[in-house]
Amino acid sequence: MEESKEKEKGICQELPSRDDDVISSLPDSLISHMLSCLPTKEAVRTSVLSTRWKSLWLSVPSLRLASHDFPDYNSFVSFVDKSIDLYREENSCLHKLELVIRKENDNDQSCVTRWIDFVSTRKVNHLDLECILVKREFLEAVPLSLYLCESLLYLRLHRVSLSGSESVSLPRLKTMCLEQNVYADEAFLESFISSCPVLEDLSIVRRDDDNVKVLRVHSQTLTSLTLGFEPGDGHMLFHYFDREILGLFIDSPRLKHLNFNDDVSKCHILSNFIMSPSVKVNLGGVRYMSYYSDGVAFSNQHVARSFFTRVSRVKDLVISETIMKLIDFCMKVEPLPQFRDLSCLEAKVCLVDVELLPKLLESFPNLNSIVLDLTRPTIITEQITVWDVPQCLLLSLEFVEIKCCCKAEVVGMKLAEYFAENSVFLKKLVLRWRGYVLDEDSVLRDLLALSWRSTTCQIEVCGPLNKTCR
């Protein structure tokens, strides 16, 4: 007993008191790592703790700052300038720079050029610069030194000006995001992209004032390409619909993911490029489309059909409800190209467009898996007429998942009935919904009572509680 008390006493004596500074006893490298998890403004505040802490924040090789965290724009600029001066005096490396800048007035001082010029010579690996709500005539200019930064691995530039340069070399850059920028011309942007010999992930958001009519992407290493479009300053949404058709040229043989957040009826693919079957094409981010009360303009239909032909060899496709509308308009003129290699389809579907599915599926004769997301109940349609049975339901379809938002459960059940009664080789059907409108046990009973074409299909019902049957 006495021995036990002595051990407890010893342990208590080893524990530090509340007045002891445990953190300060840690090695500098560990403290530096802890400070790197804080925004720079918070990390700098630790410099007042003691003499030892005065310059510890400078051992953190990153600056993460936003102008809206300061009383005014000039205070922000002053803080960044002083921080960079201290890094220069201490001869410290600055591997990561993240800045979010929103100017209060058009005549606010320019500062980005000198900051990027500094980090480009300090072995920067990660540069993320976002300028918010800047008019074209007041854009910050990217310095020429950035185009020759050999250490850069990640680059994101949002709403800046990239002037031309005859010499561009970014030998280590793997990820690049270019958003709503203005470029010297088409040739410069083409050269800028092709001068990244190990680039893997490229994201570009276009604007109608970016000086680029034809986007050319040449990269032997690129695996992921994301394309989007935003209207220019002061333009109404209808101007987005009326913008001219822009060209796209892709020469990327290793491409695996192509993501469109743009109107494909305004995107004219100029090359002879046919998408490889291994590429996953994601059109799920397309929100707007140039259609009118009588459908898509004839020239736009031609461009859209050309686009669908280019991607008709893919095995994996994601489409939005807007793309569903576009496909519907195009099919009224002529059938959609056959996607004979398509195996997996994910589609967001407005309830009013549910009856388009059988006709759409006729273009996917070898489809193996389909996920339907009924997420926008703008119009509630409970009546589904007798549908034709496309080839894929008879020969290849094995997996069906139906996601229902609130008020779409009835249509979801009717879709489940359609697939259950017509899919010969179906192995699994999943029905998901939000809320408590349907009772899971009741849904299971209704599904089990259907006339299933497949005798080995597993049913999964996922409401507030998940249940699996068969």
Secondary structure, DSSP 8 states (H G I E B T S, - for coil): -HHHHHHHHHHHHHS--TTS-TGGGS-HHHHHHHHTTS-HHHHHHGGGS-TTTTTGGGGS-EEEEEGGGSSSHHHHHHHHHHHHHHHHHTT----EEEEEE--SSTT----HHHHHHHHTTTT--EEEEEE-S--GGG--B--GGGGG-TT--EEEEES-EE---S----TT--EEEEES-EES-HHHHHHHHHT-TT--EEEEEEETTSS-SEEEEE-SS--EEEEEEE--TT--HHHHHH---EEEEEE-TT--EEEEES-GGGEEE-S-----TT-EEEETT-----EETTEE-HHHHHHHHHHHHHTTT-SEEEE-HHHHHHHHHHHTTS-----TT--EEEEEEEGGGGGGHHHHHTT-TT--EEEEEEEE-SS-----------HHHHHT--EEEEEE-TT-HHHHHHHHHHHHHH-TT--EEEEEE-SSSS-HHHHHHHHHTS--S-SS-EEEEESSSEEEE-
